[in-house]
Amino acid sequence: MDSVKHLQFDVAVVGAGPAGIAAAVAAADSGRSVGLIDDNPAAGGQIWRAAYNSARPSPSSIWFDRLNKSAVQIVRGARVFHAAKGELAAESDDSAIQISYGTLILATGARELFLPFPGWTLPNVMGAGGLQALVKSGLDISRKRIVVAGTGPLLLAVAAYARKCGAQVIGICEQTTRSRMARFGLQMMLVPGKAAEALRFAYDLRGIPHWTDTWTVAAFGNRRVETVRIARQGQTSEIACDYLACGFHLIPNVELPRMCGCVLHNTFVQVDEYQQTSIPGIFCAGEPTGVGGLELALVEGEIAGYAATNWEDRAKHLIAKRARYQKVVRILQDAFPLRHELKNLARPDTLVCRCEDVSHERLCEHASWRAAKLHTRCGMGPCQGRVCAPVAEFLFGWRIDSVRPPLFPVRCSSLAAIPTQSAPRN
């Protein structure tokens, strides 16, 4: 049986991305004990990955400096797999962890949405954010030919970062229309700070083709991807490449908020003006409340941190600032809706559930997510449906609303080590 670590905080923050860091720092200003729990070895989340120990100045430096100077206790490498009233159960490499708290702030971030097409399981076909994470972790892509495809501004960030790391970016394939893309650019210029960011991207991406109304149809190769077939304005063509970075929107990680009983609206956690959820004493910030970018995540985190420690006056001063950045959520939703053609990319033998090798053809035999899980084990592999469930929702219109503990695959010894009142029950 695993050893059990017992931790107790006035405020527990789950997720050490920008929203979680801002929430923890704000809460710690009150003098309360604050714990920041994350499953990564260092704080920063996806956007600030590898920046925590960087000696180079960056926009994240001020937040890391505030975090390091605060009394926040960072619990690294701990994955929260269950929540009960006033308690969290987590697992690290060497122990189970029982975390008691007075107030909880959920800043669980988001993940990429993948849409299946023939060849999407080939080596070197990966999520756009996934490629960026690998490069930040040491993957050498210098002189590699990369096609970036999917939808949304993440594609621009990934392409710019790949070029900066020495890659040859062949092109950016954006599935939205030219008119929507142009309107998006004009609207974002009116958001504080975004004009400078747009100009920086324009400079960083100069010379790289940026095709709208374009999407990946298939990928081909023997031991890895070698060629990508794209559809562009009614015509198909093939592009030779070494990597295909493909991503369609971000999916909020709402499994833990849902397990806590928080009410969701349109797949996002519903919060009040102080970021408090439908459950008193539980707050939420960042992408789980609406994908709107770094600035929105930071200000939401601050509001949640202050409100969680009864500093409503400080939180109230940030509400107008949050409203300005909340416009980004609506702009993104209007600019990048997924087109119907993407539902028809998968062939009968194209895998949808990669963990359990469940093909599109097998899923077509069922009328609901529950029926598909019962008969094919779709969604029951190591990812617990985090990849295939949103895909099934998009392809078939199925409602995906079940969350069962544990949230992640964990050791049986970790389950056994957690006290009975906190242990997950089926």
C-alpha positions as CSV (number, residue, x, y, z in Angstrom):
1,M,0.0,0.0,0.0
2,D,1.2,3.5,-0.8
3,S,2.2,5.9,2.0
4,V,-0.3,8.7,2.4
5,K,0.7,12.4,2.7
6,H,-1.8,14.6,4.5
7,L,-2.0,18.2,3.5
8,Q,-4.3,20.9,4.8
9,F,-4.8,24.4,3.3
10,D,-7.2,27.3,3.8
11,V,-7.3,27.6,0.0
12,A,-6.5,24.8,-2.4
13,V,-5.9,25.7,-6.0
14,V,-5.9,22.9,-8.6
15,G,-4.0,23.7,-11.7
16,A,-0.8,25.7,-11.9
17,G,-1.3,27.4,-15.3
18,P,-1.6,31.2,-15.5
19,A,-5.1,31.2,-13.9
20,G,-4.0,29.0,-11.1
21,I,-0.9,30.9,-10.4
22,A,-2.8,34.2,-10.3
23,A,-5.4,32.7,-8.0
24,A,-2.8,31.3,-5.6
25,V,-0.8,34.5,-5.4
26,A,-3.9,36.6,-4.9
27,A,-5.2,34.3,-2.2
28,A,-1.8,34.2,-0.5
29,D,-1.9,38.0,-0.1
30,S,-4.5,37.5,2.6
31,G,-2.1,35.6,4.8
32,R,-4.1,32.4,4.5
33,S,-2.4,29.1,3.8
34,V,-2.6,28.3,0.1
35,G,-1.7,25.1,-1.8
36,L,-1.2,25.0,-5.5
37,I,-1.6,21.5,-6.9
38,D,-0.5,20.4,-10.4
39,D,0.4,17.2,-12.1
40,N,3.5,18.7,-13.9
41,P,7.0,18.9,-12.4
42,A,6.9,22.7,-12.6
43,A,4.3,25.5,-12.6
44,G,3.3,27.3,-15.8
45,G,0.8,25.1,-17.6
46,Q,1.0,24.6,-21.3
47,I,1.4,28.2,-22.3
48,W,4.3,28.9,-19.8
49,R,5.8,25.4,-20.1
50,A,9.6,25.4,-19.5
51,A,9.5,29.1,-18.5
52,Y,9.4,28.5,-14.7
53,N,13.2,27.9,-14.5
54,S,14.1,30.1,-17.4
55,A,16.7,32.8,-16.8
56,R,15.5,34.9,-19.7
57,P,12.9,37.7,-19.0
58,S,9.5,36.9,-20.4
59,P,5.9,38.1,-19.8
60,S,5.5,35.3,-17.3
61,S,8.5,36.4,-15.2
62,I,6.5,38.8,-13.1
63,W,4.0,36.1,-12.1
64,F,6.7,33.5,-11.4
65,D,8.5,36.1,-9.3
66,R,5.4,36.8,-7.3
67,L,4.7,33.1,-6.9
68,N,8.3,32.4,-5.7
69,K,8.1,35.3,-3.2
70,S,4.7,34.2,-1.8
71,A,4.0,31.7,0.9
72,V,2.2,29.4,-1.6
73,Q,3.1,25.7,-1.2
74,I,3.4,24.2,-4.6
75,V,2.5,20.5,-4.7
76,R,4.1,19.3,-7.9
77,G,3.6,16.0,-9.8
78,A,0.3,15.4,-8.1
79,R,-2.8,14.4,-10.1
80,V,-6.1,14.9,-8.5
81,F,-8.3,11.9,-9.2
82,H,-11.2,12.4,-6.8
83,A,-13.0,15.1,-4.9
84,A,-15.3,14.8,-1.8
85,K,-16.7,17.6,0.3
86,G,-13.7,19.5,1.7
87,E,-11.2,17.0,0.5
88,L,-9.2,16.0,-2.6
89,A,-7.5,12.7,-3.4
90,A,-4.3,12.9,-5.5
91,E,-1.5,10.6,-6.6
92,S,2.2,11.3,-7.1
93,D,4.9,9.0,-8.2
94,D,5.6,7.7,-4.7
95,S,2.5,8.3,-2.6
96,A,-1.1,9.0,-2.3
97,I,-2.0,12.5,-1.1
98,Q,-5.1,13.5,0.9
99,I,-5.7,17.3,0.7
100,S,-8.1,19.0,3.0
101,Y,-9.2,22.6,2.3
102,G,-11.5,25.3,3.4
103,T,-12.0,26.9,0.0
104,L,-11.3,25.4,-3.5
105,I,-10.3,27.1,-6.7
106,L,-10.4,25.0,-9.9
107,A,-8.1,26.2,-12.7
108,T,-7.9,22.9,-14.6
109,G,-7.2,24.4,-18.0
110,A,-8.1,22.9,-21.4
111,R,-6.9,20.3,-23.9
112,E,-7.0,20.1,-27.7
113,L,-9.9,18.8,-29.7
114,F,-8.7,16.2,-32.3
115,L,-10.9,15.2,-35.3
116,P,-10.1,11.9,-36.9
117,F,-9.1,11.5,-40.6
118,P,-7.3,8.7,-42.4
119,G,-3.7,8.7,-41.2
120,W,-4.3,10.7,-38.0
121,T,-2.7,7.9,-36.0
122,L,0.6,8.0,-37.9
123,P,3.7,8.9,-36.0
124,N,4.5,12.6,-36.2
125,V,0.9,13.5,-36.6
126,M,0.0,15.3,-33.4
127,G,-1.9,18.1,-31.8
128,A,-0.7,21.6,-32.5
129,G,-0.3,22.3,-28.8
130,G,1.2,18.8,-28.4
131,L,4.0,19.6,-30.8
132,Q,4.7,22.9,-29.1
133,A,4.9,21.1,-25.7
134,L,7.3,18.5,-27.1
135,V,9.5,21.2,-28.6
136,K,9.6,23.1,-25.2
137,S,10.6,19.8,-23.6
138,G,13.5,19.3,-25.9
139,L,12.3,17.9,-29.3
140,D,14.6,19.1,-32.1
141,I,12.6,20.3,-35.1
142,S,15.3,22.4,-36.8
143,R,15.1,22.0,-40.6
144,K,12.0,19.8,-40.3
145,R,9.1,20.5,-42.6
146,I,5.9,21.2,-40.7
147,V,2.3,21.7,-41.8
148,V,0.1,23.4,-39.2
149,A,-3.7,22.7,-39.6
150,G,-7.0,23.0,-37.8
151,T,-8.6,26.2,-36.6
152,G,-8.1,29.1,-34.2
153,P,-5.3,31.4,-33.2
154,L,-3.4,28.6,-31.5
155,L,-2.2,27.6,-35.1
156,L,-0.5,31.0,-35.4
157,A,1.3,30.7,-32.1
158,V,2.5,27.2,-32.9
159,A,3.7,28.1,-36.4
160,A,5.6,31.1,-35.1
161,Y,7.2,29.1,-32.3
162,A,8.1,26.3,-34.7
163,R,9.8,28.7,-37.1
164,K,11.7,30.3,-34.2
165,C,13.0,26.9,-33.3
166,G,14.4,26.4,-36.8
167,A,11.6,24.5,-38.5
168,Q,10.4,25.1,-42.0
169,V,6.7,25.8,-41.7
170,I,5.2,24.8,-45.1
171,G,1.8,26.4,-44.5
172,I,-1.0,27.1,-42.1
173,C,-4.3,25.4,-43.0
174,E,-7.2,27.2,-41.4
175,Q,-10.6,25.7,-41.9
176,T,-12.7,28.9,-41.3
177,T,-13.7,31.2,-44.1
178,R,-11.7,34.1,-45.3
179,S,-14.4,36.5,-44.3
180,R,-14.6,35.2,-40.8
181,M,-10.9,35.3,-40.5
182,A,-10.8,38.9,-41.6
183,R,-13.5,39.9,-39.2
184,F,-11.7,38.1,-36.4
185,G,-8.6,40.2,-37.1
186,L,-10.4,43.5,-37.1
187,Q,-12.3,42.7,-33.9
188,M,-9.1,41.5,-32.0
189,M,-7.4,44.8,-32.9
190,L,-9.9,46.5,-30.6
191,V,-9.1,44.3,-27.6
192,P,-6.5,45.8,-25.3
193,G,-3.0,44.5,-26.1
194,K,-4.0,42.4,-29.0
195,A,-3.0,44.9,-31.7
196,A,0.6,44.6,-30.7
197,E,0.3,40.8,-30.5
198,A,-1.2,40.7,-34.0
199,L,1.6,42.8,-35.4
200,R,4.2,40.5,-33.8
201,F,2.6,37.4,-35.3
202,A,2.4,39.1,-38.7
203,Y,6.2,39.7,-38.5
204,D,7.0,36.3,-37.1
205,L,4.9,34.5,-39.8
206,R,6.0,36.6,-42.8
207,G,6.4,34.5,-45.9
208,I,4.5,31.5,-44.5
209,P,1.3,30.7,-46.6
210,H,-1.9,31.1,-44.5
211,W,-4.7,29.4,-46.3
212,T,-8.3,29.8,-45.2
213,D,-11.2,27.4,-46.2
214,T,-8.5,24.7,-46.0
215,W,-8.4,21.5,-44.0
216,T,-6.6,18.2,-43.8
217,V,-8.2,15.3,-45.6
218,A,-5.7,12.5,-45.0
219,A,-2.1,11.8,-44.0
220,F,0.1,9.2,-45.6
221,G,3.4,7.5,-44.8
222,N,5.1,4.3,-43.9
223,R,6.8,4.5,-40.5
224,R,5.7,8.2,-40.0
225,V,3.8,10.9,-41.8
226,E,5.4,11.8,-45.2
227,T,2.6,13.5,-47.1
228,V,-0.6,15.4,-46.1
229,R,-3.6,15.8,-48.4
230,I,-5.5,19.0,-48.0
231,A,-8.7,20.3,-49.3
232,R,-8.6,23.9,-50.4
233,Q,-11.5,25.8,-52.1
234,G,-12.9,22.6,-53.7
235,Q,-9.5,21.2,-54.8
236,T,-7.2,18.7,-53.2
237,S,-3.4,18.7,-53.2
238,E,-0.6,16.9,-51.4
239,I,2.2,18.4,-49.3
240,A,5.4,16.6,-48.3
241,C,6.2,17.1,-44.6
242,D,7.9,15.7,-41.5
243,Y,5.3,16.7,-39.0
244,L,1.6,17.5,-39.1
245,A,0.5,19.7,-36.2
246,C,-3.3,19.6,-36.1
247,G,-5.8,21.0,-33.6
248,F,-9.4,22.1,-33.6
249,H,-10.3,24.4,-30.7
250,L,-9.7,23.8,-27.0
251,I,-11.9,21.6,-24.8
252,P,-12.3,22.8,-21.2
253,N,-11.2,20.3,-18.6
254,V,-14.4,20.2,-16.6
255,E,-14.3,16.7,-15.2
256,L,-13.2,17.8,-11.7
257,P,-15.7,20.7,-11.5
258,R,-18.4,18.3,-12.7
259,M,-17.4,15.8,-10.0
260,C,-17.7,18.5,-7.4
261,G,-21.2,19.1,-8.5
262,C,-20.6,22.5,-10.3
263,V,-23.3,23.5,-12.8
264,L,-22.2,23.7,-16.5
265,H,-23.6,25.9,-19.2
266,N,-22.7,25.2,-22.9
267,T,-19.9,22.9,-21.7
268,F,-18.3,25.6,-19.5
269,V,-18.5,26.0,-15.7
270,Q,-21.1,28.5,-14.7
271,V,-19.7,31.2,-12.3
272,D,-20.9,34.4,-10.7
273,E,-19.3,37.8,-10.8
274,Y,-16.7,36.6,-8.3
275,Q,-15.9,33.4,-10.2
276,Q,-17.8,31.3,-7.6
277,T,-19.5,28.2,-9.0
278,S,-22.9,26.9,-8.1
279,I,-21.3,25.2,-5.1
280,P,-20.5,27.7,-2.3
281,G,-16.8,27.8,-1.5
282,I,-15.8,26.4,-4.9
283,F,-14.4,28.9,-7.4
284,C,-13.3,28.4,-11.0
285,A,-11.1,30.4,-13.3
286,G,-9.5,30.2,-16.8
287,E,-10.5,28.0,-19.7
288,P,-13.1,25.9,-17.8
289,T,-15.3,29.0,-17.6
290,G,-14.7,30.1,-21.3
291,V,-11.7,29.9,-23.6
292,G,-10.6,33.5,-23.9
293,G,-6.8,33.7,-23.8
294,L,-4.0,34.4,-21.3
295,E,-5.1,37.9,-20.2
296,L,-8.6,36.7,-19.3
297,A,-7.3,33.6,-17.4
298,L,-5.0,35.8,-15.3
299,V,-7.7,38.3,-14.3
300,E,-10.2,35.6,-13.6
301,G,-7.6,33.9,-11.4
302,E,-7.0,37.1,-9.4
303,I,-10.7,37.6,-8.9
304,A,-11.1,34.0,-7.7
305,G,-8.1,34.3,-5.4
306,Y,-9.3,37.5,-3.8
307,A,-13.0,36.4,-3.5
308,A,-12.0,33.0,-2.0
309,T,-10.3,34.9,0.8
310,N,-13.2,37.4,1.3
311,W,-11.4,40.3,-0.3
312,E,-14.4,41.2,-2.5
313,D,-13.3,44.8,-2.7
314,R,-10.1,43.9,-4.4
315,A,-11.9,41.5,-6.7
316,K,-14.5,44.1,-7.6
317,H,-11.8,46.4,-9.0
318,L,-10.9,43.8,-11.6
319,I,-14.4,43.1,-12.9
320,A,-14.4,45.8,-15.5
321,K,-11.0,44.6,-16.7
322,R,-12.4,41.0,-17.0
323,A,-15.3,42.3,-19.0
324,R,-13.0,43.7,-21.7
325,Y,-11.2,40.4,-22.1
326,Q,-14.4,38.4,-22.0
327,K,-15.2,39.8,-25.4
328,V,-12.5,37.5,-26.8
329,V,-14.6,34.5,-25.9
330,R,-17.4,35.7,-28.1
331,I,-15.1,36.7,-30.9
332,L,-13.5,33.3,-31.0
333,Q,-16.8,31.5,-31.0
334,D,-18.0,33.6,-33.9
335,A,-14.8,33.3,-35.9
336,F,-14.0,29.6,-35.8
337,P,-17.1,27.4,-35.9
338,L,-16.3,23.9,-37.1
339,R,-17.6,23.3,-40.6
340,H,-19.8,20.4,-41.5
341,E,-17.3,18.9,-44.0
342,L,-15.0,17.9,-41.0
343,K,-17.7,15.4,-39.9
344,N,-17.2,13.4,-43.1
345,L,-13.4,12.9,-43.1
346,A,-13.3,9.6,-41.2
347,R,-13.5,6.4,-43.3
348,P,-15.2,3.3,-41.9
349,D,-11.9,1.9,-40.7
350,T,-10.6,5.1,-39.3
351,L,-10.0,4.8,-35.6
352,V,-11.9,7.2,-33.3
353,C,-11.0,5.7,-29.9
354,R,-7.3,5.1,-30.1
355,C,-7.0,3.6,-26.7
356,E,-9.4,0.7,-27.4
357,D,-9.0,0.6,-31.3
358,V,-12.6,1.4,-32.0
359,S,-13.3,2.4,-35.6
360,H,-15.8,4.9,-37.0
361,E,-17.8,2.0,-38.5
362,R,-18.3,0.3,-35.2
363,L,-19.5,3.5,-33.5
364,C,-22.0,4.1,-36.3
365,E,-23.9,1.0,-35.1
366,H,-24.9,2.7,-31.9
367,A,-27.3,5.5,-31.0
368,S,-25.6,7.0,-27.9
369,W,-22.4,7.4,-26.1
370,R,-23.5,5.0,-23.3
371,A,-24.4,2.3,-25.9
372,A,-21.1,2.7,-27.6
373,K,-19.2,2.4,-24.4
374,L,-21.1,-0.7,-23.4
375,H,-20.6,-2.5,-26.7
376,T,-17.2,-1.3,-27.9
377,R,-15.3,0.0,-24.8
378,C,-15.0,3.4,-26.5
379,G,-13.9,5.9,-24.0
380,M,-12.8,3.3,-21.4
381,G,-9.1,3.3,-22.1
382,P,-6.2,5.2,-20.4
383,C,-7.4,8.6,-21.6
384,Q,-10.9,8.0,-20.1
385,G,-12.6,9.4,-23.1
386,R,-10.7,12.7,-23.1
387,V,-9.8,12.3,-26.8
388,C,-12.7,10.3,-28.2
389,A,-15.7,11.6,-26.2
390,P,-15.5,15.2,-27.7
391,V,-15.0,13.6,-31.1
392,A,-18.1,11.5,-30.7
393,E,-20.1,14.5,-29.6
394,F,-19.1,16.4,-32.7
395,L,-19.5,13.5,-35.1
396,F,-22.7,12.0,-33.8
397,G,-24.3,14.7,-31.6
398,W,-24.1,12.4,-28.6
399,R,-24.5,13.9,-25.1
400,I,-21.4,13.2,-23.0
401,D,-22.2,14.0,-19.4
402,S,-21.0,11.2,-17.2
403,V,-18.1,11.5,-14.9
404,R,-17.1,8.5,-12.8
405,P,-14.2,8.3,-10.3
406,P,-11.4,8.0,-10.5
407,L,-10.9,10.8,-12.9
408,F,-7.6,9.3,-14.1
409,P,-6.2,5.7,-14.1
410,V,-4.4,5.3,-10.7
411,R,-2.7,2.6,-8.7
412,C,-4.9,0.3,-6.7
413,S,-2.6,1.0,-3.8
414,S,-3.5,4.8,-4.1
415,L,-7.2,3.9,-3.9
416,A,-6.7,1.7,-0.9
417,A,-4.6,4.3,0.9
418,I,-7.3,7.0,0.8
419,P,-9.6,7.0,3.8
420,T,-13.0,5.4,3.3
421,Q,-14.9,8.7,3.5
422,S,-12.8,10.1,0.6
423,A,-12.5,7.0,-1.5
424,P,-14.4,7.0,-4.8
425,R,-17.5,4.8,-5.0
426,N,-19.0,3.5,-8.2
